[in-house]
């Protein structure tokens, strides 16, 4: 088994961390800590399970599958599923949620605290036009400047978080308060679901390709060796993310005593920076976060535009960059809080399916890649997560929700999809594969 030098593995691990860690990831652990209060340790463990553990698992699953991209992996289920799920995934980490979030977080942390009473819809609109205009400029004309800025900003962002964390541990803002109602009874599982908001498990299927290609470029070809190196790199990224998320959760938990309950994590971080380091601290944090969001926005725009251009080669890459930037700017104007609120139902539907897909990928050889196993397991997962995701929205399916909440195991802790996914897999095992599936299986064996 060929091994890479430690320096190469470290480089890939740091690259993976930079890919995962958008500035939007700053706001969720801080808000989690505020709501979890003195239950922040359990809530943080739940958050780490889905915010760190699942992305690591996604990277490993993609490497284990040997697939060239997300479309190839999901094609194991069915071509139509591959198109629909992959496209929805790119829309979610792109123009519908993650891309607009980069603009919203930039405004919340980098601009809003410094314009005071002047803050309003017009200021947000002007900012988002400028923000996504710059994104468009760099996305259409890629240059080494983005890489240089990114490499400079990541250490600065980490250094600013380290200073905040060190100050908060040395001189705490206050004692953690009583948790919000939901966190009082089920802090771990609420944190587990909050980890969905990072969207990193979905992004792992996209970023995993970059990691695998980076390993191949260094001469590693054997599957076992690639898995070993990708696991090491993923562990490096996961360790850094774990330290950051835990520190931010602690800051959020102790901040309630000093600032009270705030509307989002951006306010928590800005007030904390200003508390410890004055106006200058808040200004430096705001600038770094703003620029970090910009590099994330450019990366997402280029990735999504490339995917959609591949799907529809008749439309230029440049046209997709323009369309994505315009749509993202418009959606960003609904505000960070509303954007997070609207993303929750979609992520509640997509995440369980992503988790099931990861585990089925590892078990692919055990059930000989039968499409019926993939199909039935993901179908039942989708039905349960759909009902769960729509709960509390105008589209809520109340009778089904009531029935599932009463009779479906683990539903009350957000894992109601787990048993149906397992049952669906066993149903798929006994169902006939069909001629097309059998032919596909033979082709996979030949490869």
C-alpha positions as CSV (number, residue, x, y, z in Angstrom):
1,X,0.0,0.0,0.0
2,X,1.5,3.3,-1.1
3,X,1.6,6.1,1.4
4,X,1.9,9.8,0.8
5,X,4.4,12.0,2.8
6,X,2.9,13.5,5.8
7,X,3.3,17.0,4.3
8,X,1.2,16.0,1.3
9,X,-1.5,14.5,3.5
10,X,-1.5,17.6,5.7
11,X,-1.9,19.8,2.7
12,X,-4.9,17.8,1.4
13,X,-6.4,17.9,4.9
14,X,-6.1,21.6,5.2
15,X,-7.5,22.1,1.7
16,X,-10.5,20.0,2.7
17,X,-11.0,22.1,5.8
18,X,-10.9,25.3,3.8
19,X,-13.5,23.8,1.4
20,X,-15.9,22.9,4.2
21,X,-15.4,25.9,6.4
22,X,-17.4,28.7,4.9
23,X,-18.0,31.7,7.2
24,X,-21.7,30.7,7.4
25,X,-20.5,27.8,9.6
26,X,-19.6,30.4,12.2
27,X,-23.1,31.4,13.0
28,X,-24.8,28.0,13.8
29,X,-22.6,26.7,16.7
30,X,-22.8,30.1,18.4
31,X,-26.6,30.1,18.2
32,X,-26.7,26.5,19.2
33,X,-24.8,27.4,22.4
34,X,-27.2,30.3,23.1
35,X,-30.2,28.0,22.9
36,X,-28.6,25.0,24.6
37,X,-27.4,26.9,27.7
38,X,-26.0,24.6,30.3
39,X,-26.8,21.6,28.1
40,X,-24.3,22.9,25.5
41,X,-22.0,19.9,25.8
42,X,-24.6,17.4,24.8
43,X,-26.0,19.6,22.1
44,X,-22.5,20.2,20.7
45,X,-21.9,16.4,20.5
46,X,-25.1,16.1,18.5
47,X,-24.0,19.0,16.3
48,X,-20.6,17.4,15.7
49,X,-22.2,14.1,14.7
50,X,-23.8,15.7,11.6
51,X,-21.7,18.8,11.2
52,X,-18.3,16.9,11.3
53,X,-18.9,13.2,11.4
54,X,-21.2,13.0,8.4
55,X,-19.0,15.1,6.1
56,X,-16.1,12.8,7.0
57,X,-18.2,9.8,6.2
58,X,-19.3,11.3,2.9
59,X,-15.7,11.8,1.8
60,X,-14.9,8.2,2.7
61,X,-18.0,6.9,0.9
62,X,-17.2,8.7,-2.3
63,X,-13.6,7.4,-2.2
64,X,-14.8,3.9,-1.4
65,X,-17.3,3.9,-4.3
66,X,-14.7,4.7,-6.9
67,X,-17.3,6.9,-8.6
68,X,-15.9,9.9,-10.7
69,X,-18.6,12.3,-9.4
70,X,-22.0,12.6,-7.6
71,X,-24.0,11.8,-10.7
72,X,-22.1,8.5,-11.2
73,X,-22.6,7.5,-7.5
74,X,-26.4,8.3,-7.5
75,X,-26.8,6.5,-10.8
76,X,-26.5,3.3,-8.8
77,X,-30.1,4.0,-7.7
78,X,-31.6,5.1,-11.1
79,X,-30.6,7.7,-13.8
80,X,-33.7,9.8,-13.0
81,X,-32.9,9.7,-9.3
82,X,-29.3,10.7,-10.1
83,X,-30.4,13.7,-12.1
84,X,-33.1,14.8,-9.6
85,X,-31.1,14.4,-6.4
86,X,-27.8,15.7,-7.6
87,X,-29.4,18.7,-9.2
88,X,-31.4,19.5,-6.0
89,X,-28.2,19.0,-4.0
90,X,-26.4,21.6,-6.2
91,X,-29.3,24.0,-6.0
92,X,-29.3,23.7,-2.2
93,X,-25.5,24.3,-1.7
94,X,-25.8,26.8,-4.5
95,X,-28.3,29.5,-5.4
96,X,-31.2,28.5,-3.2
97,X,-29.6,28.5,0.3
98,X,-25.8,28.3,0.7
99,X,-24.8,31.0,-1.8
100,X,-27.4,33.6,-0.6
101,X,-26.2,32.7,2.9
102,X,-22.7,33.9,2.2
103,X,-24.1,37.4,1.3
104,X,-26.4,37.4,4.4
105,X,-23.7,36.4,6.8
106,X,-21.3,39.0,5.3
107,X,-23.9,41.7,5.9
108,X,-24.9,40.6,9.4
109,X,-21.3,40.4,10.7
110,X,-19.3,42.7,8.4
111,X,-21.7,45.6,7.7
112,X,-24.8,45.8,9.8
113,X,-23.1,46.4,13.2
114,X,-21.3,49.5,11.8
115,X,-24.2,51.3,10.1
116,X,-26.5,51.3,13.2
117,X,-29.7,53.1,12.7
118,X,-29.1,53.4,9.0
119,X,-29.6,49.7,8.6
120,X,-32.5,48.7,6.4
121,X,-33.7,46.9,3.3
122,X,-32.1,49.4,0.9
123,X,-28.7,49.0,2.6
124,X,-29.0,45.2,2.4
125,X,-30.0,45.4,-1.3
126,X,-27.0,47.6,-2.2
127,X,-24.6,45.4,-0.3
128,X,-25.9,42.1,-2.0
129,X,-25.6,43.7,-5.5
130,X,-22.0,44.7,-4.8
131,X,-21.2,41.3,-3.1
132,X,-22.5,39.1,-5.8
133,X,-21.2,41.5,-8.5
134,X,-17.7,40.9,-7.2
135,X,-18.5,37.2,-7.0
136,X,-19.6,37.2,-10.6
137,X,-16.4,39.1,-11.7
138,X,-14.1,36.5,-10.1
139,X,-16.2,33.5,-11.2
140,X,-16.3,34.5,-14.9
141,X,-12.6,35.4,-14.9
142,X,-10.9,32.9,-12.5
143,X,-7.5,34.1,-11.4
144,X,-4.8,33.1,-8.8
145,X,-6.0,36.1,-6.8
146,X,-8.8,34.0,-5.3
147,X,-6.4,31.3,-4.2
148,X,-4.0,33.8,-2.7
149,X,-6.8,35.6,-0.8
150,X,-8.2,32.3,0.4
151,X,-4.8,31.1,1.7
152,X,-4.3,34.3,3.5
153,X,-7.8,34.6,4.9
154,X,-8.1,31.1,6.3
155,X,-5.2,31.6,8.8
156,X,-6.5,35.0,9.7
157,X,-10.0,33.7,10.3
158,X,-8.7,30.9,12.4
159,X,-6.5,33.3,14.4
160,X,-9.5,35.6,15.1
161,X,-11.6,32.6,16.3
162,X,-8.7,31.4,18.4
163,X,-8.4,34.8,20.0
164,X,-12.1,34.9,20.8
165,X,-12.1,31.4,22.2
166,X,-9.0,32.1,24.3
167,X,-10.6,35.3,25.7
168,X,-13.9,33.6,26.4
169,X,-12.2,30.7,28.3
170,X,-9.9,33.0,30.2
171,X,-12.6,35.5,31.2
172,X,-16.0,34.0,30.5
173,X,-18.8,36.2,29.5
174,X,-21.0,34.6,32.1
175,X,-22.4,31.3,33.3
176,X,-24.4,29.2,30.8
177,X,-28.1,29.8,31.5
178,X,-31.1,27.4,31.4
179,X,-31.7,25.9,28.0
180,X,-34.6,26.5,25.6
181,X,-37.5,24.1,26.1
182,X,-36.4,21.6,23.3
183,X,-32.8,21.5,24.5
184,X,-33.8,20.8,28.1
185,X,-35.2,17.3,27.2
186,X,-33.2,16.3,24.1
187,X,-30.1,18.4,23.7
188,X,-28.1,15.8,21.7
189,X,-30.8,15.1,19.1
190,X,-31.7,18.7,18.7
191,X,-28.0,19.4,18.1
192,X,-27.9,16.5,15.7
193,X,-30.6,18.1,13.5
194,X,-29.0,21.6,13.8
195,X,-25.9,20.1,12.2
196,X,-27.9,19.8,9.0
197,X,-27.7,23.5,8.6
198,X,-24.0,23.4,7.8
199,X,-24.9,21.6,4.6
200,X,-21.4,20.0,4.8
201,X,-22.6,16.4,4.5
202,X,-24.2,17.4,1.1
203,X,-21.1,19.3,0.1
204,X,-19.0,16.3,1.0
205,X,-20.2,14.5,-2.2
206,X,-18.9,17.5,-4.2
207,X,-15.7,18.2,-2.3
208,X,-14.9,14.5,-2.1
209,X,-14.1,14.5,-5.8
210,X,-11.6,17.3,-5.3
211,X,-9.9,15.3,-2.5
212,X,-9.8,12.1,-4.6
213,X,-8.3,13.9,-7.6
214,X,-5.7,15.6,-5.4
215,X,-4.7,12.1,-4.1
216,X,-4.6,10.7,-7.6
217,X,-2.5,13.6,-8.8
218,X,0.2,12.5,-6.3
219,X,0.4,9.1,-7.9
220,X,-1.9,7.1,-5.6
221,X,-4.2,4.8,-7.6
222,X,-4.9,1.7,-5.5
223,X,-8.4,1.9,-3.8
224,X,-7.0,0.9,-0.4
225,X,-4.3,3.5,-0.5
226,X,-6.7,6.2,-1.6
227,X,-9.1,5.3,1.2
228,X,-6.3,5.5,3.8
229,X,-5.0,8.9,2.6
230,X,-8.5,10.3,2.3
231,X,-9.3,9.1,5.8
232,X,-6.2,10.8,7.2
233,X,-7.0,14.0,5.3
234,X,-10.6,13.9,6.5
235,X,-9.5,13.4,10.1
236,X,-7.3,16.5,9.9
237,X,-10.2,18.6,8.6
238,X,-12.6,17.0,11.2
239,X,-10.2,17.7,14.1
240,X,-10.0,21.4,13.2
241,X,-13.7,21.7,12.7
242,X,-14.4,20.0,16.0
243,X,-12.2,22.4,18.0
244,X,-13.8,25.4,16.2
245,X,-17.4,24.3,16.6
246,X,-16.9,23.4,20.3
247,X,-15.3,26.8,21.0
248,X,-18.1,28.7,19.3
249,X,-20.7,26.7,21.1
250,X,-19.1,27.6,24.4
251,X,-19.0,31.2,23.4
252,X,-22.7,31.1,22.6
253,X,-23.6,29.4,25.8
254,X,-21.8,31.9,28.0
255,X,-23.0,34.9,25.9
256,X,-26.6,34.9,27.1
257,X,-25.7,36.2,30.6
258,X,-23.9,39.2,28.9
259,X,-26.1,40.0,25.9
260,X,-29.4,38.1,26.4
261,X,-30.9,35.9,23.6
262,X,-30.0,37.2,20.2
263,X,-31.6,36.6,16.8
264,X,-28.7,34.9,15.1
265,X,-25.1,33.7,15.6
266,X,-23.7,36.6,13.7
267,X,-24.8,39.0,16.4
268,X,-23.3,36.7,19.0
269,X,-19.9,36.8,17.4
270,X,-19.8,40.5,16.7
271,X,-20.9,41.5,20.2
272,X,-18.4,39.0,21.7
273,X,-15.5,40.4,19.6
274,X,-16.5,44.0,20.5
275,X,-16.8,43.0,24.2
276,X,-13.3,41.7,24.4
277,X,-11.4,43.8,21.8
278,X,-13.5,46.9,21.3
279,X,-14.7,48.4,18.1
280,X,-11.4,47.4,16.4
281,X,-12.0,43.7,17.2
282,X,-15.5,43.8,15.7
283,X,-14.2,45.6,12.6
284,X,-11.4,43.1,12.0
285,X,-13.7,40.1,12.5
286,X,-16.2,41.7,10.2
287,X,-13.7,42.3,7.4
288,X,-12.2,38.8,7.6
289,X,-15.6,37.2,7.7
290,X,-16.8,39.3,4.7
291,X,-13.8,38.3,2.6
292,X,-14.0,34.7,3.7
293,X,-17.7,34.6,2.6
294,X,-16.6,36.1,-0.7
295,X,-14.2,33.3,-1.4
296,X,-16.8,30.7,-0.4
297,X,-19.3,32.4,-2.7
298,X,-16.9,32.3,-5.6
299,X,-16.1,28.7,-5.0
300,X,-19.8,27.7,-4.9
301,X,-20.6,29.8,-8.0
302,X,-17.9,28.2,-10.1
303,X,-18.8,24.6,-8.9
304,X,-22.5,25.0,-9.5
305,X,-22.0,26.8,-12.9
306,X,-19.7,24.0,-14.0
307,X,-22.2,21.3,-13.1
308,X,-25.2,23.0,-14.8
309,X,-23.0,23.8,-17.9
310,X,-22.2,20.0,-18.0
311,X,-25.9,19.2,-17.9
312,X,-26.8,21.8,-20.5
313,X,-23.7,22.5,-22.6
314,X,-25.8,24.6,-25.0
315,X,-25.8,27.3,-22.3
316,X,-22.4,28.9,-21.6
317,X,-20.6,28.7,-18.3
318,X,-20.6,32.5,-18.2
319,X,-24.5,32.6,-18.5
320,X,-24.8,30.2,-15.5
321,X,-22.5,32.4,-13.5
322,X,-24.6,35.5,-14.3
323,X,-27.9,33.7,-13.5
324,X,-26.7,32.2,-10.2
325,X,-25.3,35.5,-9.0
326,X,-28.6,37.3,-9.8
327,X,-30.7,34.7,-8.1
328,X,-28.4,34.5,-5.1
329,X,-28.5,38.3,-4.7
330,X,-32.3,38.3,-4.8
331,X,-32.7,35.5,-2.3
332,X,-30.1,37.0,0.1
333,X,-32.4,40.0,0.6
334,X,-34.9,38.0,2.6
335,X,-32.4,38.1,5.4
336,X,-30.3,35.6,7.3
337,X,-33.0,34.5,9.8
338,X,-35.6,33.9,7.1
339,X,-33.1,32.1,4.9
340,X,-32.2,29.7,7.7
341,X,-35.9,29.1,8.4
342,X,-36.7,28.3,4.8
343,X,-33.8,26.0,4.4
344,X,-34.7,23.7,7.4
345,X,-37.6,21.8,5.6
346,X,-35.4,21.1,2.5
347,X,-32.4,20.0,4.6
348,X,-34.7,17.8,6.7
349,X,-35.6,16.0,3.5
350,X,-32.2,15.8,1.8
351,X,-30.0,14.9,4.8
352,X,-31.6,11.5,5.8
353,X,-31.3,10.5,2.2
354,X,-27.7,11.5,2.1
355,X,-27.0,9.5,5.3
356,X,-28.7,6.4,3.9
357,X,-26.8,6.8,0.6
358,X,-23.5,6.9,2.4
359,X,-24.2,3.7,4.4
360,X,-25.5,1.9,1.3
361,X,-22.3,2.8,-0.5
362,X,-20.2,1.1,2.1
363,X,-22.5,-2.0,1.9
364,X,-22.7,-1.9,-1.9
365,X,-20.7,-5.1,-2.4
366,X,-22.5,-6.9,0.3
367,X,-25.9,-6.7,-1.5
368,X,-24.2,-6.8,-4.9
369,X,-25.3,-3.3,-5.9
370,X,-28.9,-4.2,-6.4
371,X,-30.8,-1.2,-7.5
372,X,-33.9,-2.4,-5.6
373,X,-32.0,-2.2,-2.3
374,X,-31.0,1.4,-3.1
375,X,-34.4,2.3,-4.4
376,X,-36.6,0.8,-1.7
377,X,-34.4,2.1,1.2
378,X,-34.2,5.6,-0.2
379,X,-37.9,5.7,-1.2
380,X,-39.1,4.9,2.4
381,X,-36.5,7.3,3.8
382,X,-37.8,10.0,1.5
383,X,-41.5,9.4,2.4
384,X,-40.7,9.8,6.2
385,X,-38.3,12.7,5.8
386,X,-40.8,14.5,3.5
387,X,-43.5,14.3,6.1
388,X,-41.1,15.4,8.8
389,X,-39.6,18.2,6.7
390,X,-43.0,19.7,5.8
391,X,-44.2,19.6,9.4
392,X,-44.9,23.1,10.7
393,X,-45.2,24.5,7.1
394,X,-48.3,25.3,5.2
395,X,-47.8,22.1,3.2
396,X,-47.8,19.9,6.4
397,X,-49.4,16.5,6.0
398,X,-51.0,16.5,9.4
399,X,-52.6,13.0,9.5
400,X,-49.4,11.3,8.4
401,X,-47.3,13.4,10.8
402,X,-49.6,12.5,13.7
403,X,-49.5,8.8,12.8
404,X,-45.7,8.7,12.5
405,X,-45.1,10.6,15.7
406,X,-47.2,8.1,17.6
407,X,-46.2,4.8,16.0
408,X,-42.8,5.2,14.2
409,X,-39.8,4.3,16.3
410,X,-37.3,7.1,17.0
411,X,-39.5,9.7,15.3
412,X,-39.6,12.0,18.3
413,X,-35.8,12.4,18.2
414,X,-35.7,13.1,14.5
415,X,-34.6,9.6,13.4
416,X,-38.0,8.3,12.3
417,X,-36.5,7.5,8.9
418,X,-34.0,5.0,10.3
419,X,-36.2,1.9,10.7
420,X,-38.0,2.4,7.3
421,X,-34.6,2.8,5.6
422,X,-33.5,-0.6,7.1
423,X,-36.8,-2.3,6.3
424,X,-36.7,-0.9,2.7
425,X,-33.2,-2.3,2.2
426,X,-34.4,-5.8,3.2
427,X,-37.4,-5.5,1.0
428,X,-35.1,-4.5,-1.9
429,X,-33.0,-7.6,-1.2
430,X,-35.8,-10.0,-1.9
431,X,-37.3,-8.1,-4.8
432,X,-36.2,-9.2,-8.3
433,X,-33.5,-6.9,-9.8
434,X,-34.9,-6.8,-13.3
435,X,-33.2,-7.1,-16.6
436,X,-31.6,-3.6,-16.8
437,X,-30.3,-3.9,-13.2
438,X,-28.8,-7.3,-13.8
439,X,-27.1,-6.0,-17.0
440,X,-25.7,-3.0,-15.1
441,X,-24.4,-5.4,-12.4
442,X,-22.6,-7.4,-15.0
443,X,-21.0,-4.2,-16.4
444,X,-19.8,-3.2,-13.0
445,X,-18.2,-6.6,-12.5
446,X,-16.5,-6.3,-15.9
447,X,-15.0,-2.9,-14.9
